[in-house]
Amino acid sequence: MLISNHAISAVSRLYAGSAPAGSRRVDAAAGVQRPDALELSGEAQSFGDILQKLRGMDDVRTERVEALAARTQNPASTDIAAKMLVMRY
């Protein structure tokens, strides 16, 4: 097939002179889109509940502090050594 400059210019004049027919812009996407929403999983919701409970608790366990201050707790040295070994290994 031989394409000459004459054929190309004739076709380009055809498209240049005609108005776009049958095309119109429709903004239908705005009607279809849903608003943004955040859906948390059950695990995330339970984590949020636990976090709220923790934020409501005191940072200091007063009964433990009072027991330490009164020296009522007297752990055995073997218990302390066992806990230290568990923490390390």
C-alpha positions in Angstrom: 0.0 0.0 0.0 1.4 3.3 -1.1 0.6 6.3 1.1 1.2 9.7 -0.4 1.3 13.1 1.2 -1.8 14.0 -0.8 -3.9 11.3 1.0 -2.6 12.3 4.4 -3.4 16.0 3.9 -6.9 15.1 2.6 -7.7 13.0 5.7 -6.3 15.6 8.1 -8.5 18.3 6.4 -11.4 16.0 6.9 -10.8 15.7 10.7 -9.9 19.3 11.1 -13.1 20.6 9.6 -15.5 18.4 11.4 -16.8 19.0 14.9 -16.5 16.1 17.3 -19.8 14.3 17.0 -21.3 11.9 19.4 -18.9 12.7 22.2 -20.0 14.4 25.4 -18.5 14.6 28.8 -20.6 13.0 31.5 -19.6 13.4 35.1 -21.2 10.1 36.2 -18.2 9.2 38.4 -19.3 11.6 41.1 -22.7 9.9 41.5 -21.1 6.4 41.7 -18.3 7.0 44.1 -18.9 6.1 47.7 -17.6 8.4 50.5 -14.4 7.4 52.2 -14.8 5.0 55.0 -12.5 3.2 57.5 -13.4 -0.4 58.4 -11.2 -1.9 61.2 -10.8 -5.7 61.6 -12.0 -7.4 64.8 -8.5 -7.7 66.0 -7.9 -4.0 65.6 -11.1 -3.1 67.4 -10.2 -5.4 70.3 -6.7 -3.9 70.4 -8.3 -0.4 70.6 -10.5 -1.5 73.5 -7.6 -3.0 75.4 -5.5 0.2 74.7 -8.3 2.4 76.1 -8.4 0.2 79.3 -4.7 0.5 79.7 -4.7 4.2 79.3 -7.3 4.4 82.0 -5.2 2.4 84.5 -2.7 3.9 86.9 1.0 3.5 86.0 1.9 2.6 89.6 0.6 -0.5 91.4 0.3 1.0 94.9 -0.2 -2.3 96.7 3.2 -3.5 95.4 4.9 -0.3 96.3 3.4 -0.4 99.8 4.6 -4.0 100.2 8.1 -3.2 99.1 8.2 -0.1 101.4 7.0 -2.2 104.4 9.5 -5.0 103.5 6.7 -7.6 103.8 8.0 -9.4 100.7 11.1 -11.5 101.3 11.8 -13.6 98.2 14.2 -16.4 98.5 17.5 -16.0 96.7 16.9 -19.1 94.7 13.6 -17.6 93.3 15.5 -14.5 92.3 18.2 -16.5 90.6 15.7 -18.6 88.8 13.8 -15.5 87.5 17.1 -14.0 86.3 18.0 -17.2 84.4 14.6 -17.4 82.8 14.9 -13.7 81.6 18.3 -14.3 80.2 17.8 -17.7 78.5 
